[in-house]
């Protein structure tokens, strides 16, 4: 058997040395990568302390405080309509007129009858005085005097009846001028001038609906009844906000106040109806409109506030990841109030930095790399925690 030659031994040694060098170099390159992969990137936010209003939300329907269907109270031909559809009118404005000739004739007839009765009672009164003088000397019988007195009483009653007929005719005549009972907006006209209208008609001429102020009716769970009663008794009216949701955006339509609670709870739904009133000078709230309602029920002072994504839910309840140096610690917390804008929690301290994003890869003791802090909850939720 031939022994390996010296050149072959040298070549083998060189190959082994190169292999060892390659392994050593690869390990040096992988070490930083392994260290880099051991840190998890996260975003954090500081616990804020602030006064937070608390709200109850519901879906409400906008209602007019006064909506009147304009109908005639007497029969007649509609001669004029003095307002246009959509026009704003004030209480007492003349809206329409009816043909009043027949009623005016009846009024003139009643006045003539009154004049006739007044003349008759004047003559009867003079005769009564004469009979009284004659009766003292037995110039007329007692029966004649009594008959004349009865005639005077009868004519007095006739005069009162004539006066009542005149008053009735004047009222009927006033009905031929239809005036607005409220300040509001005229709706779509149903009947045109020239048509005969009656008080018994089922369809009115048009409607007049009050727009400012306006109301919103909504329902809340019966468990909130004590809170609602306390809000009504408070010196300051409870704030109510009305929003409209459209195309993924929420628009504030108006701010009003809690007005009343219904006098009974619905046995079918377990809810109580509530009404709020709004100033509506710009007409953004419209009768029949569905809106989202937020009723401010309280203001919690010095509350510890975080954005909703900070709070996680585990098998044992809610918890957060707190940043301790370059590692995180799981801290159990209690959620006192929550909505889509912020959460009020207990179990942490003001200023502590909590993980906002990246919790899915974390566990207690994980090493993290912190991105720039997120804005505080007050800026994210506009300070009010919009739902």
C-alpha positions as CSV (number, residue, x, y, z in Angstrom):
1,X,0.0,0.0,0.0
2,X,1.4,3.4,-1.1
3,X,1.6,6.2,1.5
4,X,0.1,9.6,0.6
5,X,2.5,11.9,-1.0
6,X,3.5,15.2,0.7
7,X,1.6,17.4,-1.8
8,X,-1.6,15.5,-1.3
9,X,-1.4,15.9,2.5
10,X,-0.8,19.6,2.1
11,X,-3.8,20.0,-0.2
12,X,-6.1,18.0,2.2
13,X,-4.9,20.2,5.1
14,X,-5.6,23.4,3.1
15,X,-9.2,22.2,2.2
16,X,-9.9,21.4,5.8
17,X,-8.7,24.8,6.9
18,X,-10.8,26.6,4.3
19,X,-13.9,24.6,5.4
20,X,-13.3,25.5,9.0
21,X,-12.8,29.2,8.1
22,X,-16.1,29.1,6.1
23,X,-18.1,27.7,9.0
24,X,-16.6,30.2,11.4
25,X,-17.4,33.1,9.1
26,X,-20.9,31.9,8.6
27,X,-21.6,31.7,12.3
28,X,-20.3,35.2,12.7
29,X,-22.8,36.4,10.0
30,X,-25.8,34.5,11.4
31,X,-25.3,35.8,15.0
32,X,-26.4,39.4,14.3
33,X,-29.3,38.1,12.2
34,X,-30.4,35.9,15.1
35,X,-30.1,38.8,17.5
36,X,-32.0,41.0,15.1
37,X,-34.8,38.5,14.8
38,X,-35.2,38.1,18.5
39,X,-36.5,41.7,18.9
40,X,-40.2,42.3,17.9
41,X,-41.1,45.7,16.4
42,X,-44.0,47.4,18.3
43,X,-45.7,50.8,18.6
44,X,-46.5,52.1,22.1
45,X,-48.6,54.8,23.6
46,X,-48.5,56.5,27.0
47,X,-51.4,56.2,29.5
48,X,-53.2,59.6,29.5
49,X,-55.1,61.0,32.5
50,X,-58.0,63.3,31.6
51,X,-61.7,64.1,32.2
52,X,-63.8,61.8,30.0
53,X,-67.5,62.3,29.2
54,X,-69.4,59.1,29.2
55,X,-72.2,58.6,26.6
56,X,-75.1,56.3,25.9
57,X,-75.9,55.7,22.2
58,X,-79.1,54.9,20.4
59,X,-80.9,55.2,17.1
60,X,-83.5,58.0,17.1
61,X,-86.1,59.5,14.8
62,X,-86.5,63.2,14.2
63,X,-89.9,64.6,15.0
64,X,-91.5,68.0,14.6
65,X,-92.8,69.6,17.8
66,X,-95.8,70.8,15.8
67,X,-97.0,69.4,12.5
68,X,-100.4,70.5,11.3
69,X,-102.5,69.2,8.4
70,X,-104.3,72.2,6.9
71,X,-107.9,71.4,6.4
72,X,-111.0,73.6,5.7
73,X,-113.5,73.9,8.6
74,X,-116.4,75.0,6.3
75,X,-117.6,73.9,2.9
76,X,-116.6,76.1,0.0
77,X,-114.7,76.6,-3.2
78,X,-110.9,77.1,-2.7
79,X,-110.4,80.5,-4.4
80,X,-106.7,81.2,-3.6
81,X,-103.6,79.5,-2.2
82,X,-101.3,82.3,-1.1
83,X,-98.2,80.2,-0.3
84,X,-95.8,78.1,-2.3
85,X,-94.7,74.6,-1.6
86,X,-91.6,74.6,0.6
87,X,-92.2,78.2,1.8
88,X,-91.5,79.2,5.3
89,X,-94.5,80.8,7.1
90,X,-95.1,82.4,10.5
91,X,-97.9,81.7,12.9
92,X,-101.0,83.7,11.7
93,X,-99.9,84.1,8.1
94,X,-102.7,83.8,5.6
95,X,-102.4,80.6,3.6
96,X,-105.5,80.2,1.5
97,X,-109.0,81.6,1.1
98,X,-112.4,80.1,0.4
99,X,-115.5,81.6,-1.4
100,X,-117.2,83.5,1.4
101,X,-120.3,85.0,-0.4
102,X,-122.8,82.5,1.1
103,X,-121.5,83.0,4.6
104,X,-121.5,86.8,4.3
105,X,-125.2,86.6,3.2
106,X,-126.0,84.6,6.3
107,X,-124.2,87.1,8.4
108,X,-126.1,90.0,6.9
109,X,-129.4,88.1,7.5
110,X,-128.6,87.5,11.1
111,X,-127.7,91.2,11.6
112,X,-131.1,92.2,10.0
113,X,-133.0,89.8,12.3
114,X,-131.2,91.3,15.3
115,X,-132.2,94.8,14.2
116,X,-135.8,93.7,13.9
117,X,-135.8,92.1,17.3
118,X,-134.3,95.2,18.9
119,X,-137.0,97.4,17.4
120,X,-139.7,95.0,18.6
121,X,-138.3,94.9,22.1
122,X,-138.1,98.7,22.2
123,X,-141.8,99.0,21.4
124,X,-142.7,96.3,23.9
125,X,-140.6,98.0,26.6
126,X,-142.5,101.3,26.1
127,X,-145.9,99.5,26.4
128,X,-144.7,97.7,29.5
129,X,-143.9,101.0,31.2
130,X,-147.4,102.4,30.2
131,X,-149.2,99.3,31.5
132,X,-147.3,99.6,34.9
133,X,-148.6,103.1,35.3
134,X,-152.1,102.2,34.4
135,X,-152.1,99.2,36.6
136,X,-151.5,101.3,39.7
137,X,-155.0,103.0,39.0
138,X,-156.6,99.7,37.8
139,X,-156.5,101.1,34.3
140,X,-155.4,97.7,32.9
141,X,-155.8,94.3,34.3
142,X,-153.0,92.3,36.1
143,X,-153.2,89.7,33.3
144,X,-152.5,92.3,30.6
145,X,-149.5,93.5,32.5
146,X,-148.1,90.0,32.9
147,X,-148.6,89.2,29.2
148,X,-146.7,92.4,28.3
149,X,-143.8,91.4,30.6
150,X,-143.7,88.0,29.1
151,X,-143.5,89.5,25.6
152,X,-140.6,91.7,26.6
153,X,-138.8,88.7,28.1
154,X,-139.4,86.7,24.9
155,X,-138.1,89.5,22.7
156,X,-135.0,89.8,24.9
157,X,-134.3,86.1,24.4
158,X,-134.8,86.5,20.7
159,X,-132.2,89.3,20.7
160,X,-129.7,87.0,22.4
161,X,-130.4,84.3,19.8
162,X,-129.8,86.8,17.0
163,X,-126.6,87.9,18.6
164,X,-125.5,84.2,18.8
165,X,-126.4,83.7,15.2
166,X,-124.2,86.7,14.2
167,X,-121.3,85.4,16.3
168,X,-121.6,82.0,14.6
169,X,-121.7,83.5,11.2
170,X,-118.7,85.6,12.0
171,X,-116.8,82.5,13.1
172,X,-117.8,80.7,9.9
173,X,-116.7,83.7,7.9
174,X,-113.3,83.6,9.6
175,X,-112.9,80.0,8.5
176,X,-112.9,81.1,4.9
177,X,-109.5,82.7,5.6
178,X,-107.1,79.8,6.5
179,X,-104.2,81.0,8.6
180,X,-101.1,79.1,9.7
181,X,-101.5,77.8,13.3
182,X,-97.7,77.4,13.7
183,X,-94.4,78.7,12.4
184,X,-92.9,76.2,10.0
185,X,-92.5,75.0,6.4
186,X,-95.2,74.3,3.9
187,X,-95.4,70.8,2.5
188,X,-96.5,69.6,-0.9
189,X,-99.9,70.9,-2.0
190,X,-102.7,68.3,-2.5
191,X,-105.6,70.4,-3.7
192,X,-105.5,73.2,-6.3
193,X,-107.6,76.4,-6.4
194,X,-111.1,76.0,-7.9
195,X,-111.9,72.7,-6.1
196,X,-114.8,72.4,-3.7
197,X,-113.5,71.5,-0.3
198,X,-115.3,70.3,2.8
199,X,-114.5,69.8,6.5
200,X,-115.2,66.1,6.1
201,X,-112.4,65.7,3.4
202,X,-109.8,63.1,4.5
203,X,-107.0,64.8,2.6
204,X,-105.9,68.3,3.7
205,X,-104.7,71.1,1.5
206,X,-101.1,70.7,2.7
207,X,-99.2,70.5,5.9
208,X,-97.2,73.0,7.9
209,X,-94.4,71.5,9.9
210,X,-92.3,73.3,12.6
211,X,-88.6,72.8,11.9
212,X,-87.0,75.0,14.6
213,X,-86.9,73.9,17.3
214,X,-87.2,70.2,16.6
215,X,-87.2,66.9,18.6
216,X,-85.6,63.5,18.4
217,X,-87.2,60.5,20.0
218,X,-85.2,57.4,20.9
219,X,-85.3,54.4,23.2
220,X,-82.9,53.3,25.9
221,X,-82.8,50.2,28.2
222,X,-84.9,50.3,31.3
223,X,-81.8,49.9,33.4
224,X,-80.9,53.5,32.5
225,X,-84.1,54.9,34.0
226,X,-82.4,56.0,37.3
227,X,-79.6,57.7,35.3
228,X,-82.1,59.5,33.1
229,X,-84.2,60.7,36.1
230,X,-81.0,62.1,37.6
231,X,-80.1,63.9,34.4
232,X,-83.6,65.5,34.3
233,X,-83.2,66.7,37.9
234,X,-79.7,68.1,37.3
235,X,-79.3,71.9,37.2
236,X,-77.6,71.8,33.8
237,X,-79.4,70.1,30.9
238,X,-77.9,66.9,29.7
239,X,-76.1,67.2,26.4
240,X,-77.6,65.2,23.5
241,X,-75.8,65.0,20.1
242,X,-77.3,63.8,16.8
243,X,-75.1,62.3,14.0
244,X,-75.7,61.1,10.5
245,X,-73.7,58.2,9.2
246,X,-73.1,58.2,5.4
247,X,-70.4,56.7,3.2
248,X,-68.4,55.6,6.3
249,X,-68.3,59.1,7.7
250,X,-70.1,60.5,10.8
251,X,-71.4,64.1,10.6
252,X,-72.6,66.0,13.6
253,X,-76.1,67.5,12.8
254,X,-76.8,69.3,16.0
255,X,-76.6,69.4,19.8
256,X,-79.6,69.6,22.1
257,X,-80.7,68.7,25.5
258,X,-82.7,65.9,27.2
259,X,-86.4,67.0,27.4
260,X,-88.5,64.3,28.9
261,X,-88.9,60.6,29.7
262,X,-92.0,58.7,28.7
263,X,-94.5,57.8,31.5
264,X,-94.1,54.1,31.0
265,X,-91.7,51.4,30.0
266,X,-92.5,49.1,27.1
267,X,-93.2,45.6,28.4
268,X,-92.4,44.1,25.0
269,X,-88.9,45.6,24.6
270,X,-87.9,46.5,28.1
271,X,-87.0,50.0,26.9
272,X,-88.2,53.5,27.8
273,X,-88.8,56.2,25.2
274,X,-86.9,59.5,25.6
275,X,-87.2,62.8,23.8
276,X,-84.6,65.4,23.2
277,X,-85.0,69.0,21.8
278,X,-82.6,70.7,19.4
279,X,-82.2,74.2,18.0
280,X,-82.4,73.7,14.3
281,X,-81.9,77.1,12.7
282,X,-79.9,75.6,9.8
283,X,-82.5,72.9,9.2
284,X,-80.0,70.0,9.3
285,X,-82.4,67.8,11.2
286,X,-85.5,66.9,9.2
287,X,-88.7,65.3,10.4
288,X,-88.7,61.5,9.8
289,X,-84.9,61.3,9.6
290,X,-83.1,58.5,11.3
291,X,-80.0,59.7,13.3
292,X,-77.5,58.3,15.7
293,X,-78.0,59.8,19.2
294,X,-75.3,60.2,21.9
295,X,-76.6,61.1,25.4
296,X,-73.9,62.4,27.8
297,X,-74.6,60.5,31.0
298,X,-71.6,61.6,33.2
299,X,-68.1,63.0,33.2
300,X,-65.4,60.8,34.8
301,X,-62.7,63.0,36.2
302,X,-59.0,62.1,36.0
303,X,-59.7,58.9,34.1
304,X,-56.8,56.7,32.8
305,X,-57.3,56.6,29.1
306,X,-55.8,54.4,26.3
307,X,-56.8,53.6,22.7
308,X,-59.0,50.5,22.3
309,X,-56.3,48.4,20.5
310,X,-54.1,48.6,23.6
311,X,-56.4,46.4,25.7
312,X,-56.2,42.6,24.9
313,X,-58.6,39.9,26.1
314,X,-57.2,36.6,27.5
315,X,-58.6,33.6,29.2
316,X,-58.3,35.4,32.6
317,X,-59.8,38.7,31.4
318,X,-58.4,41.9,30.0
319,X,-54.7,42.7,30.0
320,X,-52.1,45.1,28.5
321,X,-48.5,44.8,27.6
322,X,-46.4,47.3,29.5
323,X,-43.0,48.4,28.2
324,X,-40.2,47.8,30.9
325,X,-36.9,48.7,29.3
326,X,-36.6,46.8,26.1
327,X,-39.0,44.0,27.3
328,X,-42.7,43.8,27.8
329,X,-44.7,42.7,30.9
330,X,-48.3,41.4,30.8
331,X,-50.4,43.6,33.2
332,X,-54.1,42.6,34.1
333,X,-56.5,45.6,33.8
334,X,-60.1,46.3,34.4
335,X,-62.1,48.1,31.7
336,X,-64.4,50.7,33.2
337,X,-65.8,52.2,30.0
338,X,-65.2,51.7,26.3
339,X,-66.2,52.9,23.0
340,X,-64.7,53.1,19.5
341,X,-62.5,56.1,20.4
342,X,-61.0,55.2,23.8
343,X,-61.1,52.9,26.8
344,X,-61.0,53.9,30.5
345,X,-59.0,51.3,32.4
346,X,-57.7,50.6,35.9
347,X,-54.6,48.7,36.9
348,X,-51.9,51.0,35.3
349,X,-50.4,54.4,36.1
350,X,-50.4,57.6,34.2
351,X,-47.5,57.9,31.8
352,X,-46.8,54.2,31.6
353,X,-46.0,53.1,28.0
354,X,-48.2,50.3,26.7
355,X,-48.0,48.4,23.5
356,X,-50.5,49.7,20.9
357,X,-49.6,47.6,17.8
358,X,-47.8,44.2,17.4
359,X,-49.3,42.3,20.4
360,X,-50.0,39.2,18.4
361,X,-46.3,38.2,18.4
362,X,-45.7,39.1,22.0
363,X,-45.5,37.1,25.2
364,X,-44.4,38.2,28.7
365,X,-40.6,38.9,28.6
366,X,-40.4,39.4,24.9
367,X,-37.7,41.8,23.7
368,X,-39.1,44.6,21.6
369,X,-38.0,47.4,19.3
370,X,-40.1,50.5,19.8
371,X,-41.4,52.6,16.9
372,X,-42.3,56.3,17.5
373,X,-45.1,56.7,20.1
374,X,-48.7,56.9,18.9
375,X,-50.7,60.0,19.5
376,X,-52.5,60.1,22.9
377,X,-56.1,58.9,23.0
378,X,-57.4,62.4,23.4
379,X,-56.1,63.3,19.9
380,X,-57.2,60.0,18.4
381,X,-60.8,60.3,19.7
382,X,-61.1,64.1,19.6
383,X,-61.3,64.1,23.3
384,X,-64.9,62.7,23.4
385,X,-64.7,59.0,22.5
386,X,-67.0,59.1,19.5
387,X,-68.7,55.8,19.0
